[in-house]
Amino acid sequence: MALPLDHEGGRVRPAPWRRHRTDERATKRPRTQGRFARGHRSRALARRIRVKRRRHDPDEGPPWATTPTAAPISPAPIATQPSPPAAADIDFALADDEAPPTPIPLLPGRQTLRRRLYFALANLCTVISIGLGVSAILLASQGHITWAATVLLGCVIMDGIDGPLARRLGVASPFGAQMDSLADMCSFGVAAPVVALLWLHGDTPVWVAAPACALLAACAAIRLARFNISPKDGRYFSGVPTTLAAMVLALAILISPNPQPAAFLMVAGLALFMVSGFPYAKVGHLARLPVYLWSLPIVGFWLDAELTFTVIICVYLASGPLLWLHHRRHQGSPLSI
């Protein structure tokens, strides 16, 4: 190829960085453009180092998360005897559902010696109430109805002591509340109906006395269960308490050892008033009555104890429905039961 001439007629040699392609080079295959623009060698090298894509297992995660490597060759396992489980493994196994439940402390709060003694003293009254209830059943079965009624009054006294004593000593607990409820069922839900049945057995047919006493036991259980789940009201009882019903029954036996023919109606009436929703004033409120009102029962007991006792019980039982009607008329809604 001839070099071009300059204006003076000389040959001009082009700069190395401005050299043009010759016709011979232009006829060759042009250089590739695109991803492998550096030439055929780079493409061949890329094909040479490209790894054949293996099938992806979905359990191994995304394909870019792991790099295909050769699995290490592990030696064949040697058969050995199974080793006993370690102590830590045993503790972990016991922590599962098969582990025995951990007992909770019966006395909440500080576990000091003084509080434990107070706790035992408060629950001892409850245990004594259970023992007195069983003694009342045994005495009544031997024919000592009057002594059985006296022992029932002892159950009433113990039931009135254990709760205030536990609160006064600061050892009230859910365990004590459940124990008190079970003791009430034993003394007032089982012992009191048995004593009442043996008291009525002399002058009342069994087919009449037995249903009345069974109703007393069932209503006592319903009354105690409802008391455990109901919100407490500091002013009124919801229905006649089981303790008060047992006290009324014991006093009736002491005042009249030989029951009247209609005595079973009193037992059945006490049972129904226990499960009623009528509000009854608590004993603490009754103690605030004027002094002249207390003089009337005293004079009445001196004149005729049986008649006076019957009148007092009837007035107290009628106070619940009357108080319910009074609140409904003046406040638009009765007391919650």
C-alpha positions in Angstrom: 0.0 0.0 0.0 1.5 3.4 -1.0 1.8 6.1 1.6 0.0 9.4 1.0 2.0 12.6 -0.1 2.2 15.8 1.8 1.9 19.3 0.3 5.6 19.3 -0.5 5.4 15.9 -2.2 6.9 13.8 0.5 5.5 10.7 1.9 3.6 11.0 5.2 3.7 8.2 7.7 0.6 8.1 10.0 0.9 8.1 13.8 0.8 4.7 15.5 -2.4 5.6 17.3 -4.1 6.8 14.2 -3.2 3.9 11.9 -6.1 2.8 9.6 -6.9 -0.7 8.8 -5.5 -2.0 5.6 -7.7 -3.7 3.0 -6.3 -7.0 4.1 -7.2 -6.6 7.7 -10.6 -5.2 6.8 -11.5 -8.4 4.9 -10.9 -10.5 8.0 -13.7 -11.4 10.5 -14.5 -8.3 12.6 -14.0 -8.3 16.3 -17.0 -9.5 18.3 -19.0 -7.0 20.2 -21.0 -7.6 23.4 -20.4 -9.6 26.5 -17.1 -11.3 25.4 -15.8 -8.2 23.5 -12.2 -9.0 24.4 -11.9 -11.7 21.8 -12.4 -15.3 21.0 -9.9 -16.3 23.7 -12.0 -14.9 26.5 -15.1 -16.8 25.2 -13.2 -20.0 24.9 -11.8 -19.5 28.4 -15.3 -18.9 29.7 -16.6 -22.1 28.1 -13.6 -24.0 29.5 -14.2 -22.9 33.1 -18.0 -23.1 33.0 -19.2 -25.8 35.4 -22.1 -28.0 34.4 -25.2 -26.9 36.3 -26.5 -29.7 38.5 -30.1 -30.3 39.4 -31.3 -28.3 42.4 -32.8 -29.9 45.5 -35.6 -27.7 47.0 -34.7 -29.0 50.5 -31.2 -27.5 50.3 -32.4 -23.9 49.9 -31.8 -21.6 47.0 -29.1 -22.6 44.5 -27.0 -19.5 45.2 -26.9 -20.3 49.0 -24.6 -23.2 48.7 -21.5 -24.0 46.6 -21.3 -27.5 45.0 -18.6 -29.2 46.8 -17.6 -32.8 47.0 -19.1 -34.7 49.9 -16.4 -35.7 52.5 -15.8 -39.4 52.6 -16.4 -40.6 56.2 -15.0 -43.9 57.5 -17.4 -46.8 58.1 -19.0 -46.6 61.5 -17.7 -48.9 64.1 -20.3 -51.0 66.1 -20.1 -50.0 69.7 -22.3 -50.5 72.7 -24.8 -47.7 73.4 -23.5 -45.4 76.2 -25.8 -44.6 79.1 -27.5 -41.2 79.0 -25.7 -38.4 80.8 -27.2 -36.7 83.9 -27.9 -33.6 81.9 -29.9 -35.7 79.4 -31.9 -37.2 82.1 -32.8 -33.8 83.6 -33.8 -32.6 80.2 -36.1 -35.6 79.7 -37.7 -35.1 83.1 -38.5 -31.5 82.1 -40.9 -32.8 79.5 -44.5 -33.8 80.1 -43.5 -37.0 81.7 -41.9 -35.1 84.6 -43.8 -35.1 87.9 -45.6 -31.8 88.7 -43.8 -29.5 91.1 -45.9 -28.9 94.3 -46.8 -25.3 94.9 -46.4 -23.8 98.4 -49.7 -23.8 100.3 -48.7 -20.6 102.2 -48.1 -17.6 99.9 -45.5 -15.1 100.8 -42.5 -15.5 103.2 -42.0 -19.0 104.6 -41.0 -18.0 108.1 -41.5 -20.2 111.2 -44.0 -17.8 112.7 -46.1 -17.6 109.6 -46.1 -21.3 109.2 -47.3 -21.7 112.8 -50.1 -19.1 112.2 -51.1 -21.0 109.0 -51.2 -24.3 110.9 -53.3 -22.7 113.6 -55.9 -21.3 111.2 -56.2 -24.5 109.3 -56.4 -26.5 112.6 -59.8 -24.9 113.2 -61.0 -26.2 109.8 -59.7 -29.7 110.6 -61.5 -29.6 114.0 -64.7 -28.6 112.2 -64.4 -31.7 110.0 -63.8 -33.9 113.0 -66.8 -32.5 114.8 -68.9 -33.2 111.8 -67.9 -36.8 111.7 -68.5 -37.0 115.5 -72.0 -35.6 115.0 -72.8 -38.4 112.5 -71.5 -41.1 114.9 -73.4 -39.6 117.9 -76.6 -39.4 115.9 -76.3 -43.0 114.7 -76.0 -44.1 118.3 -79.2 -42.3 119.3 -77.6 -39.3 121.0 -79.4 -36.7 118.9 -79.1 -33.9 121.4 -75.3 -34.4 121.7 -75.1 -34.5 117.9 -76.8 -31.1 117.7 -74.4 -29.7 120.3 -71.5 -30.9 118.2 -73.0 -29.3 115.1 -73.0 -26.0 117.0 -69.3 -26.6 117.6 -68.8 -26.9 113.8 -70.6 -23.6 113.4 -68.2 -21.9 115.9 -65.1 -23.4 114.3 -66.3 -22.3 110.8 -66.8 -18.7 112.2 -63.3 -18.7 113.7 -60.9 -20.0 111.0 -61.6 -17.4 108.3 -61.3 -14.3 110.5 -58.3 -15.8 112.3 -56.4 -16.4 109.1 -57.1 -12.8 107.9 -56.1 -11.4 111.3 -52.8 -13.3 111.3 -52.1 -12.5 107.6 -52.0 -16.1 106.4 -55.2 -16.2 104.3 -54.6 -18.3 101.2 -56.5 -20.1 98.4 -55.7 -23.4 100.1 -57.4 -22.2 103.3 -60.5 -21.1 101.3 -60.8 -24.5 99.6 -60.3 -26.3 102.9 -63.0 -24.2 104.5 -65.4 -25.0 101.6 -64.8 -28.8 101.9 -65.1 -28.6 105.7 -68.5 -26.9 105.3 -69.7 -29.6 102.9 -68.6 -32.3 105.4 -70.2 -30.6 108.4 -73.2 -28.8 107.0 -73.8 -30.7 103.8 -73.4 -34.3 105.1 -73.5 -34.3 108.9 -76.4 -31.9 109.3 -78.7 -33.8 106.9 -77.8 -37.1 108.6 -78.6 -35.7 112.1 -81.8 -34.2 110.7 -82.9 -37.5 109.2 -82.3 -39.3 112.5 -84.1 -36.6 114.3 -87.2 -36.8 112.1 -87.2 -40.6 111.9 -89.2 -41.0 115.1 -92.4 -39.1 114.1 -92.1 -38.7 110.3 -92.2 -41.5 107.7 -88.9 -42.2 106.1 -90.3 -41.6 102.6 -91.0 -38.1 103.7 -88.0 -37.3 105.8 -85.4 -38.8 103.5 -86.2 -36.6 100.4 -86.2 -33.5 102.6 -82.7 -34.3 104.1 -81.4 -35.2 100.6 -82.6 -31.9 99.3 -80.8 -30.2 102.2 -77.5 -31.9 101.2 -77.9 -31.1 97.5 -78.7 -27.5 98.1 -75.8 -27.1 100.5 -73.4 -28.3 97.8 -75.0 -25.9 95.3 -74.8 -23.0 97.8 -71.1 -23.7 98.5 -70.1 -24.0 94.8 -71.9 -20.8 93.9 -70.3 -19.0 96.8 -66.8 -20.0 95.6 -67.3 -18.5 92.1 -69.5 -15.5 92.9 -68.2 -12.0 93.7 -68.3 -11.3 97.4 -70.7 -8.7 98.8 -69.8 -7.2 102.2 -73.4 -6.2 103.0 -75.6 -9.3 102.2 -75.5 -13.0 101.8 -76.9 -14.4 98.5 -79.3 -16.9 100.0 -79.2 -18.4 103.5 -75.6 -19.5 104.3 -75.0 -23.2 105.0 -73.6 -22.3 108.4 -76.7 -20.4 109.4 -79.0 -23.2 108.2 -77.0 -25.8 110.3 -77.2 -23.5 113.3 -81.0 -23.2 112.9 -81.3 -26.9 112.6 -79.1 -27.6 115.6 -81.0 -25.1 117.8 -84.3 -26.5 116.7 -83.2 -30.0 117.8 -82.0 -28.6 121.2 -85.2 -26.7 121.8 -87.5 -29.5 120.6 -85.9 -32.9 120.9 -89.2 -34.4 119.8 -90.0 -32.9 116.4 -93.4 -31.7 115.3 -95.1 -33.5 112.4 -94.4 -30.6 110.1 -90.7 -30.3 111.0 -89.7 -31.8 107.7 -91.1 -28.6 106.1 -88.6 -26.6 108.0 -85.8 -28.7 106.7 -87.0 -28.5 103.1 -87.6 -24.7 103.5 -84.0 -24.1 104.7 -82.7 -26.1 101.8 -84.6 -24.0 99.2 -83.7 -20.7 100.9 -80.1 -21.7 100.7 -80.1 -21.8 96.9 -82.4 -18.8 96.5 -81.0 -15.5 95.3 -82.6 -13.3 98.0 -80.3 -11.0 99.9 -79.9 -11.7 103.7 -78.3 -9.4 106.1 -75.1 -10.7 107.7 -74.8 -11.4 111.4 -72.6 -8.4 112.0 -75.3 -6.1 110.7 -77.9 -7.8 112.9 -75.7 -7.1 116.0 -76.1 -3.3 115.2 -79.9 -3.4 115.9 -81.2 -1.2 118.7 -81.0 -2.7 122.2 -84.8 -2.7 122.7 -85.3 -5.0 119.8 -83.0 -7.6 121.5 -85.1 -7.4 124.6 -88.1 -8.8 122.9 -86.5 -12.2 122.0 -85.1 -12.5 125.5 -88.5 -12.1 127.0 -90.0 -14.4 124.4 -87.5 -17.2 125.2 -88.4 -16.9 128.9 -92.1 -17.3 128.1 -92.1 -19.8 125.3 -88.7 -20.7 123.7 -90.1 -22.9 120.9 -92.6 -20.3 119.7 -90.1 -17.4 120.0 -87.5 -19.4 118.0 -90.0 -20.2 115.3 -91.0 -16.6 115.0 -87.4 -15.3 114.8 -86.5 -17.8 112.1 -89.6 -17.0 110.0 -88.9 -13.3 110.3 -85.3 -13.8 109.1 -86.3 -16.0 106.2 -89.0 -13.5 105.2 -86.5 -10.6 105.3 -84.8 -11.8 102.1 -87.8 -11.5 99.8 -88.9 -8.3 101.4 -85.5 -6.7 101.0 -85.4 -7.9 97.4 -88.8 -6.3 96.7 -87.7 -3.0 98.4 -84.6 -2.6 96.2 -86.6 -3.5 93.1 -89.3 -0.9 93.8 -87.0 2.0 94.8 -83.9 1.4 92.7 -85.5 -0.2 89.6 -83.5 -3.4 89.9 -83.1 -6.0 92.6 -79.8 -6.7 94.4 -77.4 -8.9 92.5 -77.5 -12.5 93.5 
